[in-house]
Amino acid sequence: MILALSGEKLQAESIRAAVVTACGSDIDVVVHDCVDSTNTWSLQQCRAGKALPFACFAEEQTSGRGRRGKEWMMHAGNNIAMSLSWPFALLHQRIHLLPLSISMAVVATLEALKLGDVQVKWPNDVYVRGRKIAGILIETQPLGRGQVDATRADSNHVAAVIGVGLNYDMSVSGHDESPGLPVLTDICHELESVQDGDVPHRSCVASLLLQQVIEVCQSFQHDAERNLETFRARYDFCKDKSVEIILDNGDRRAGVARGVNENAELLVMIDGKQHTFNSAQVSVKAL
């Protein structure tokens, strides 16, 4: 039973108030009716000198994107498109571990909603019962004077624009089952299938997601390695599965995933030899 209709709009003030209560972070929250991409809008704001941190949601995205230029469209009022812009010190923090840390925030969100069998497909897709429910795209932007500290230029800081697309209710827009694309699922479908109860309002889910991502950002300097170990121990979707590696030049190579190393790079056995890939080099398809 769904008490809160997915078509009801997100409320910026209620999301901000929930974050203040849960995290102690009073950040600017903006909800757009329609944007090309929440990440694009957030990057533009960072370049224009907007103070960090801030969060952006959109009811509809017309040019959403994922890793490596993949398109991610979102119809109005069905799902959750969020970007959080957060400053990180380049000298002291292992930014390359951020995508898997953010994936743990999405996992925590889904598990708090009582969804089970949650896993992460390296490096940025979150699955429930073998079906994709969320994707993550992180982009960075150098910071200017005053965006972190009003007294100095922030040349040693970077803004990470953390985009998360989370499927809430795809029953209206439908699922694209084109060959080669992952099978999708959403929160409403998953909760209806495992419990006869209430599905939380989209604003509640959006608030919870933002809280979890903020908490990861707040603790990232100390917890990045712990998040990596948690992923390796419990949530690695590809480990020991046959996978296809898709290189930048379009070449494809088949192998068996053997987990990730301490730098969050994917380890794949190909023709009896272990190869290492970083997320900027390849895409991965589980076979």
C-alpha positions in Angstrom: 0.0 0.0 0.0 1.5 3.3 -1.1 0.1 6.1 1.1 2.3 8.9 -0.3 2.0 9.3 -4.0 5.2 9.6 -5.9 3.8 12.6 -7.9 3.8 14.8 -4.8 6.6 17.4 -5.1 9.7 17.5 -3.0 9.8 20.2 -0.4 13.1 22.0 0.0 12.4 23.3 3.5 11.3 20.0 4.9 14.4 18.3 3.5 16.6 21.1 4.9 15.0 20.9 8.4 15.4 17.1 8.5 19.1 17.4 7.6 19.6 20.0 10.3 18.1 17.8 12.9 19.9 14.6 11.8 23.3 16.0 10.9 23.6 19.4 12.4 24.4 20.8 9.0 22.3 23.8 7.9 22.9 23.8 4.2 21.1 25.4 1.3 18.7 23.0 -0.3 17.2 23.9 -3.7 14.4 21.9 -5.5 14.0 22.6 -9.2 10.9 21.7 -11.2 13.1 20.9 -14.2 16.8 21.2 -15.0 19.0 19.7 -17.6 21.1 18.0 -14.9 21.4 18.5 -11.2 25.2 18.0 -11.6 25.4 20.5 -14.4 23.5 23.1 -12.4 25.6 22.5 -9.3 28.9 22.8 -11.2 27.7 26.1 -12.7 27.0 27.3 -9.2 30.4 26.2 -8.0 32.1 28.1 -10.8 30.0 31.2 -10.0 31.4 31.2 -6.5 28.4 29.8 -4.5 29.4 29.0 -0.9 29.6 25.3 -0.1 28.1 23.0 0.9 24.7 23.0 -0.9 22.3 20.5 -2.3 20.2 20.4 -5.4 17.2 18.3 -6.3 15.1 18.2 -9.4 11.6 16.9 -10.2 12.6 16.3 -13.8 16.0 16.0 -15.6 16.1 16.5 -19.4 19.8 15.8 -19.9 20.8 13.8 -16.9 24.0 11.7 -17.4 26.0 9.0 -15.8 29.6 7.9 -16.0 31.3 8.1 -19.3 28.6 10.2 -20.9 25.8 7.7 -20.5 22.3 9.3 -20.6 20.1 9.2 -17.6 16.6 10.6 -18.2 14.1 11.2 -15.4 10.4 12.0 -15.8 8.7 14.5 -13.5 7.8 13.4 -10.0 8.8 9.7 -10.3 12.3 9.4 -8.9 15.0 11.3 -7.0 17.7 13.2 -8.6 20.1 14.8 -6.2 23.5 16.6 -6.3 25.4 17.5 -3.1 28.3 19.9 -3.5 30.9 19.5 -0.8 34.5 20.8 -0.3 37.4 18.4 0.1 41.0 19.1 0.9 43.1 17.5 -1.8 46.2 17.1 0.3 44.7 15.1 3.1 41.9 13.0 1.6 41.9 10.1 -0.8 39.3 11.5 -3.3 39.6 8.4 -5.4 37.9 6.4 -2.6 34.9 8.8 -2.6 32.6 6.9 -5.1 32.6 3.7 -3.1 32.1 5.7 0.1 29.1 7.4 -1.4 27.8 4.0 -2.5 27.8 3.0 1.1 25.6 6.0 1.9 23.1 4.8 -0.7 23.3 1.3 0.7 22.6 2.7 4.2 19.6 4.6 2.9 18.1 1.5 1.3 18.8 -0.7 4.3 17.2 1.9 6.6 14.1 1.5 4.4 14.2 -2.3 5.1 15.3 -3.3 1.6 17.4 -6.4 1.5 20.1 -8.0 -0.8 21.7 -4.6 -1.5 24.9 -4.6 -3.4 27.2 -2.2 -5.3 28.4 -2.9 -8.8 31.9 -1.3 -9.1 32.3 1.6 -9.2 29.0 3.4 -8.9 25.8 1.4 -9.4 23.6 0.2 -6.5 21.6 -3.0 -7.0 18.7 -4.6 -5.0 18.1 -8.3 -5.6 20.2 -8.1 -8.7 18.4 -5.1 -10.3 19.8 -1.6 -10.6 18.1 0.9 -8.3 20.6 3.8 -8.1 23.6 5.3 -9.9 26.3 7.7 -8.7 28.2 10.4 -10.7 30.9 12.5 -9.0 32.5 15.4 -10.7 35.0 17.9 -9.3 35.5 21.7 -9.7 38.4 23.8 -8.3 37.3 26.3 -5.7 37.7 30.0 -5.7 38.3 32.6 -2.9 35.8 32.4 -0.1 33.9 29.2 -1.1 35.4 27.4 2.0 37.2 30.1 4.0 36.3 33.7 3.4 39.8 34.8 4.4 41.8 33.0 1.7 41.8 31.4 -1.7 41.0 27.7 -1.6 43.6 26.4 -4.0 44.1 23.2 -1.9 40.4 22.4 -1.9 38.1 21.0 -4.6 34.3 20.9 -4.8 33.0 17.4 -5.3 29.6 17.5 -6.9 28.1 14.2 -5.8 25.2 13.2 -8.1 22.8 10.4 -7.1 19.9 9.1 -9.1 17.6 6.9 -7.1 14.6 5.1 -8.6 11.6 5.7 -6.4 8.5 4.8 -8.5 9.0 3.8 -12.2 5.5 2.5 -12.7 4.4 5.6 -14.6 7.4 6.0 -16.9 8.1 2.3 -17.3 11.3 0.4 -17.4 13.6 0.5 -20.4 14.4 -3.2 -21.1 16.5 -2.6 -24.1 19.2 -5.3 -24.8 22.5 -4.5 -23.0 20.9 -2.3 -20.4 20.7 -3.4 -16.7 17.4 -4.6 -15.4 15.9 -1.8 -13.2 13.9 -1.7 -10.0 12.6 1.0 -7.6 11.8 1.6 -4.0 8.0 1.3 -4.3 8.2 -2.0 -6.1 10.7 -3.5 -3.7 8.8 -2.4 -0.6 5.5 -3.7 -1.9 7.1 -7.1 -2.7 8.5 -7.7 0.8 6.0 -6.0 3.1 2.4 -5.0 3.3 3.0 -1.6 4.7 3.5 2.0 4.0 6.0 3.3 1.5 7.6 6.6 2.7 7.0 9.8 0.9 9.6 10.8 -1.7 10.6 13.8 0.5 11.3 11.4 3.4 13.5 9.2 1.2 15.2 12.3 -0.3 15.9 13.6 3.2 17.3 10.3 4.3 19.5 10.0 1.2 20.9 13.5 1.7 21.6 12.8 5.4 23.5 9.7 4.7 25.6 11.3 2.0 26.4 14.3 4.2 27.4 11.9 7.0 29.8 10.2 4.7 31.3 13.5 3.6 31.7 14.7 7.2 33.6 11.6 8.2 35.4 10.8 4.9 38.8 11.9 6.1 38.7 9.3 8.9 36.4 6.6 7.4 37.3 6.3 3.7 39.3 3.1 4.3 36.7 1.6 6.5 34.0 2.3 3.9 36.2 0.5 1.3 36.6 -2.5 3.6 32.9 -2.6 4.2 32.3 -2.7 0.4 34.9 -5.4 -0.1 33.5 -7.6 2.7 29.8 -7.4 2.1 28.6 -5.5 -0.9 30.8 -6.3 -4.0 28.3 -7.3 -6.6 30.9 -8.3 -9.2 33.3 -10.3 -7.1 33.9 -13.8 -8.4 31.5 -13.2 -11.3 32.3 -13.3 -15.0 32.5 -9.8 -16.3 33.1 -8.0 -19.5 35.5 -5.0 -19.4 34.8 -2.3 -21.9 37.9 -0.1 -22.7 38.0 3.5 -23.8 38.7 2.5 -27.3 35.7 0.2 -27.4 37.6 -3.1 -27.1 36.0 -5.7 -24.9 37.7 -8.3 -22.7 36.1 -11.1 -20.7 37.4 -12.2 -17.3 36.5 -12.9 -13.7 36.3 -10.1 -11.2 38.4 -10.7 -8.1 37.4 -7.7 -6.0 39.1 -4.3 -5.6 42.5 -3.3 -4.2 43.3 -0.7 -1.6 43.0 2.1 -4.2 39.5 1.0 -5.1 40.7 -0.3 -8.5 39.0 -3.4 -10.0 41.0 -6.6 -10.1 40.1 -9.0 -13.0 41.6 -12.3 -14.0 41.9 -12.4 -17.8 43.5 -15.5 -19.5 45.1 -16.5 -16.2 46.7 -13.1 -15.4 45.4 -10.5 -13.0 44.8 -7.1 -14.4 44.0 -3.8 -12.6 41.6 -1.2 -13.9 40.6 2.2 -12.5 37.1 3.7 -13.0 38.4 6.3 -15.5 39.6 3.6 -17.8 36.8 1.1 -18.2 33.1 0.2 -17.8 32.1 -3.2 -16.4 29.3 -5.5 -17.4 28.4 -8.5 -15.3 27.8 -11.5 -17.5 
